[in-house]
């Protein structure tokens, strides 16, 4: 009876609809804004300025999270938050930052150890996301008389991004030997341009498949983020944090899976297909989720 009353509550339904529409618009701006800036930053990185695609997005993270903190503390209108993805995107966003990180890891390691170092970087990212997501829901609920709900979490976010920015600017060093090796690889690759030209069709197909896969992933995640806030799950901040932590576990399980499949001498194409099938299976199962334990399964 209580469930029926909650589902038929027009105020609750309108509130959930407003939340869903805001999240959809926010995430669309967040996805489209970084496209051109990320390409420009990637070109700067390819010219040898490897820190640029890392530092500039961190500036965007720091400014956008600072704006979020001001919006919470000063109680600005909700529409102000649309400036967050704009600032974040104009600085390259996650696309530029993660691509810059992977490029730096690649040029700073030899060909034999490159895959292992990339997997280790993703593993560390997954562990950090898991710990941060577990803590985020609890930190969001912390507030005092002077600080509103979410202010402590946003303050810690701004502080951590500021520390990351300082580290990237003043302490992050690029191995000169890796830069020389990269230039040598460019010179050697100049002699095989004709061979690369023959693979343009394969590259185009890879890009197309990557775009289609990302659309499928993004579409599923967008609907899922709205679904968990509504009945029958009706998650709060703590449960959302736990759900994001479960998502971060994918980086850890993927690392273990790649290690295992590599030992089984599986080709990269086979591992890609395994990953796509596993994601499709999980999303299909998610279509029937009605309880929190089922979600985590």
N, C-alpha and C positions, 0 to 999 in steps of 0.2 A: 504494500500500500504506500509505503514511504517512497519507494522507487518510482511508482507511478506519479505521485505528486511532484517529485523532483523533475521528472521528464516532461511533465505538462506545465511546469512553471515558465510562463512567457518571459519573465525577467531573466531567468537563468539561460533560456534559449537565446535570447537577444545578446546577452553578455558573451556566451560562447561563440556566437556568430561574429560578433565584433572582434573577439580575440583571434579567431581563425582568419578573418579578412585582413587584420593588421599583420599577422604573421606571414600570410601569403605575399602581401605587397612588400613588406620589409625584406623578405628573403629573395624576391624577384629583383629588387634593386641591388641587394647584396651580391647576387650572382652576375648581373649584367654590367655593373659599373666598373669592375676591375679589368674587363677584357682588353681595352686599348692601353691603359696604363701598364698592365702586366706585360704586354708585348714590348712596349718601349723599355721597360726595366730589364726585360730579358735580353734585349739587344745590347744594352749597356753592360750587362753581365758578360755577354759573349765577347765584348771588346776588351775584357780583362778587368773590369770593375766589378769583381765578384761580390763585394760587400753591398753594392747599391741595391740589388733586388732583395736584400735581407733587411737593411737599415730602413729604407723608405717605408716598406709595409709596417715595420714596428712603430714608426712615427704615426702612421695611420691608426694602428691599434691603440696606441697611447692616447691620441687625441679623441678618438671615437669613444673610448671607455671613459675618458674624462668628461665628455659631454653627457654620457649616460649618468655619471655620478652627479653632475650638476642638475640634471633633470629630476633626479630623485630627491635631492636635498632641497632644491628651490621650488619644487612642484610646478615645473613648467608644463605647458600643454603636451599631450601625448604626441601630437604631430611633430614636435621638435625632434623626436627620436628618428624620424625619417632621414635626418641629416647624418645619423650614425653610419648607415651603409654607404652614404655618398662620400663622406670623408674616408672611410675605410677602403672604398673601391678606388677612389682617385689616387690613393697611395699604393695600389697594386693588390691589396687584399691577401688572402691566404694563398691564392694561386701563384702570385709572384714570390711570396715568402717561402713556400714549400719547394717551389721549383728552384729558387736560389739556393736553398739548403741542400737539395739533392745534387745540384750542379757543383757546389763547393765540395761536398763529400766525394763526388766522382773524380774531380780534378786533383783532389788531395790524396788519392789512393791509387795504388797500382792496379793493373787489370785483373790480377788474380784475386786480390782481396776486396775488390770494389763491391761486389754483390753482398758480401758479408757485412761490410761497413754500412751499406745502405739499409740492410735489414736491421742492423743494430740501431741505427738512427730511428727507424720507424718503431722499433720495439720500445725505445726510450720515450718516444712521443706517445705511444699507447699507454705506457705505465703512468706517465705524467697526467694524461687525460683521465685515466681511471681514478687516480687519487684525487685529482681536482674535482671531478664530477661527484665523487662520493661526498666530498666536503662541501660542495657548493650549495646543496639543498639545505644543509644544517646552518651554514653561514648566512643564507638568505633570510632565514627565520629569526636571526639574531638582530635585535634592535633595542634601543634605549629611549628614554624620554626625549633626548635631543637628536638622536639619529633614527631616521625612518627605516622601515623594513627594506632590506636590500642594499642599504648604504654601506654597511660593513663589507659585504661581499664585493661591491663595486670598488670600494676603496682599496681592498687587497688586490683586485684585478689591475687597477691603475698602477699601484706600487710595483707589482711584479712585471708589468710591461715596461715600466720605467727602468727597472733593473736590467731587463733584457736588452733594452735600447742602449743603456750605458755600456753593457758588456760588448754588444756588437760594434759599437763605435770605437771604444778605446782599448778593448782587450782581445777581440777576435783577430787572429792573425792568419794570413794566407801563405802557405808554403811557396817560396819562390821556385823551388824545384818542380812543384806541380804546375806552376804557370809556364815554366820552360818546356815541360813535357807536353802541356796542352798546345803550345805553339808548334812544337815538333809534329804533333798529331795532325794539326791543321795543314802543315806543309806537305806531309805525306798523303793526306786525303785529297790534296789538290790534284794529284795525278790520277785519281780514280773517279773524276767527276762523271765521265761517260758511263761508268758502271752504276753509279748512284742514280743517274737519270733513268736508267732502265727500271729502277725499283720505285719510281714515283707512283705507279698504280697501287702497289702494295702499301706504300706510306699513306696514300689517300684513303684506302680501305681501312687501314688501322685508325686513322683519325675519325672516319665515319663511324666505325664500330665503337670507338671510345666515346664519341658524342652521344650516340644512341644509348650506350650503357649508362652514361652519367645522367641522361634524362630520366632513364628508368629508376636509377637509384635516388636521384633528387625528388622525383615525383612520389616515390614510395615513402621517403622520409618526411616530405612535407605533409602528406596526409596523415602519417603516423603521429607526427608532432601535434596535430590538431585533435586526433582521435583520443589520445591518452588523457586530454584535459576534460573530455566529456564523459557522460555516462556510457557504459557501465563502469569504466575504470575511475574517472574523476580524480586524477592524480593531483597532488600538491607539489610544492617546490622540492620537498625531500624525495618523493618518488621519481620526479623528473630527473633529479640528480643521479639517482640510482640507475635509471634507464640510460642516461648518457654514459654512465660508467660501464654499463653492459656493452654499449656501442664501442667504447674505447678498448674493450677486451678483444675486439676483432683484430686489432693490430698485434696483440700478443699471440692469439691463436694462429693468425696468418704467418707470423714469424716461425712458430713451431711447425706449422704445416709445410712451409717452404723448405725448412731444414729436413723434414722427414721425406718429402717428395724428391728433394735433391739427392738424398742418399739412395732413393729407389730408382735413380737415373731417369726420372720423368723429364720430358722436354718442357720448355717454357709454354708452348702452345697447349699442352695437356693441363698444366697448372692453371692457365687462364680459363680453360673450359671448366675445370673443377670449381674455380672461384665463382664463375657466372652461374653454374648450376646450383651451388650452395646458396647464393644470394636469392635466386629465384625461388628455391624451395622455402627459404625462411620467410620471404614476403608472402608466398602463398599460404603458409601456415598462419601468418599474422592476420590474414583476412578472417580467421575464425576465432581470434582471441577475444575473450569476454571477461577474463580475470587477470589479475597481476601475475600470479604464478605462470599462467599460460604465456604471457608476454615474455617473460624471461626464458622460458623454454625455446 
